[in-house]
Amino acid sequence: MTMTDDYTTLYTSSQLGHLEAAKILFEEGAAVKYINKVGNTRPMWAAYYGKLEIFNYFTKISPYNNIQNAIKNTALHLAADSSSVGIIKLLLDKEMSANLTNTVDSTLLYVSAQFSRLKATKYLFEEGAAINNTNKYAFTPLMSGTYDGN
C-alpha cells in the first residue's frame, strides 16, 4: 500500500493512539518508516502526541528512532516538546542521548523548558541533560524557559 498523502490513516491512528487500527494498517502494508514532507515518521508523530503504547509498537517493528526531520528534531525532541516522559524514558533506555541538538543547537532540555513542559524538563534534568549548553542564539534551557514568562 503506497501512500503519498502526509495525513494517511496510519498517521491519524498514530496521532490518536489507535493501536489496533495501526496494527491492521501495518499488516496490510502501510509503511511505518514513511517520511512525510517535513521529515516526520509515524513513530515521531506518536511521540509528539504522547502515544506511548503505539510508539512502543512502532519501535519494535521498525526501530528508526534516530531519524531527524527537516529541522533535525528526532522522536526524542518531539516527546520533550509534548512532555511525553514515558517515551523519553523509553528512548533514553535505548541509549539515545539526552543532549541531542537540532538545527539551532537546541537540546531536549531547551525544547521542554521553552514550552513549559515541567514533567519532561524535570525528568531530563534528573537524567543528566546538560543545563548550560547554549543554542545558536546563545540561550540556555533556563533562559529559554523564562524568556516568554514560562
C-alpha positions in Angstrom: 0.0 0.0 0.0 1.7 3.2 -1.2 0.5 6.4 0.3 1.7 9.9 -0.7 -0.6 11.9 1.5 1.1 13.3 4.6 -2.1 12.6 6.7 -2.6 8.9 6.0 -4.7 6.7 8.1 -1.6 5.3 9.8 -0.6 8.9 10.7 -4.0 9.5 12.1 -4.0 6.3 14.1 -0.6 7.3 15.4 -1.8 10.7 16.5 -4.9 9.4 18.1 -3.3 6.3 19.7 -5.4 3.7 17.9 -3.1 0.7 18.3 -5.4 -1.9 16.9 -6.0 0.2 13.7 -2.3 0.8 13.3 -1.6 -2.9 13.6 -4.2 -3.7 10.9 -2.8 -1.0 8.6 0.7 -2.2 9.1 -0.3 -5.8 8.4 -2.0 -4.6 5.2 1.3 -3.0 4.1 1.3 0.6 5.4 5.0 1.7 5.9 5.9 2.7 9.4 9.2 4.2 8.1 7.3 6.5 5.6 8.7 10.1 6.0 6.3 13.0 5.3 7.2 16.3 3.7 8.8 17.8 6.8 10.7 14.6 7.6 8.5 13.2 10.4 7.9 9.4 10.6 4.9 7.8 12.1 6.8 7.0 15.3 7.7 10.7 15.5 4.0 11.6 15.2 3.1 9.1 18.0 5.9 10.7 20.2 4.7 14.2 19.6 1.2 13.2 20.6 2.4 11.2 23.6 1.0 7.9 22.5 3.4 5.6 24.3 1.7 2.3 23.5 1.6 2.9 19.8 5.1 4.4 19.8 6.4 1.3 21.6 4.7 -0.9 19.0 6.3 1.1 16.1 9.8 1.0 17.6 9.5 -2.8 17.9 8.6 -3.4 14.3 10.7 -0.6 12.8 13.4 0.7 15.1 14.3 4.0 13.4 14.5 6.2 16.4 17.3 8.4 15.2 15.7 9.7 12.1 15.8 13.5 12.0 13.1 15.7 10.4 13.7 18.9 8.4 15.0 20.8 11.4 16.9 17.8 12.8 14.4 17.0 15.6 14.1 13.3 16.5 11.3 11.5 18.2 13.0 12.4 21.4 12.8 16.1 20.7 9.1 15.7 19.8 8.5 13.7 23.0 10.2 16.5 25.0 8.1 19.1 23.3 4.9 17.3 24.3 6.2 16.3 27.8 5.8 12.6 26.9 8.0 11.3 29.8 7.2 7.6 29.1 8.5 8.0 25.5 11.5 10.0 26.7 12.4 7.3 29.2 11.9 4.5 26.5 14.3 6.3 24.1 16.9 7.1 26.8 16.8 3.5 27.8 17.7 2.7 24.2 20.8 4.8 24.7 19.8 7.9 22.8 21.5 10.9 24.2 19.7 13.4 26.5 21.8 16.1 24.8 20.8 15.7 21.2 20.5 19.0 19.3 18.5 20.2 16.3 19.4 22.7 13.6 19.6 25.7 16.0 21.5 23.6 18.5 18.6 23.4 20.9 18.8 20.4 23.2 15.8 18.3 24.6 16.0 20.2 27.8 15.8 23.5 25.9 12.8 22.3 24.0 10.9 21.1 27.1 11.7 24.3 29.0 10.8 26.5 26.1 7.3 25.1 26.0 6.9 24.8 29.8 6.9 21.1 29.8 7.7 20.7 33.5 7.5 16.9 33.8 9.8 16.4 30.8 12.2 19.2 32.0 12.4 17.7 35.4 12.9 14.2 34.1 15.6 15.3 31.6 17.4 17.2 34.3 17.3 14.2 36.6 18.7 12.1 33.8 21.7 14.4 33.5 20.8 16.6 30.5 23.3 19.4 30.2 21.8 22.6 31.7 24.4 25.1 30.5 24.5 24.3 26.7 23.6 27.2 24.6 21.9 27.1 21.2 22.9 29.2 18.2 21.1 32.2 19.7 23.2 31.9 23.0 20.1 30.7 25.0 20.4 28.1 27.7 17.5 25.9 28.7 16.9 28.1 31.7 16.9 31.2 29.6 14.5 29.6 27.2 12.1 28.6 30.0 12.0 32.1 31.4 12.1 34.1 28.1 8.4 34.1 27.5 7.4 34.2 31.2 7.3 30.4 31.4 
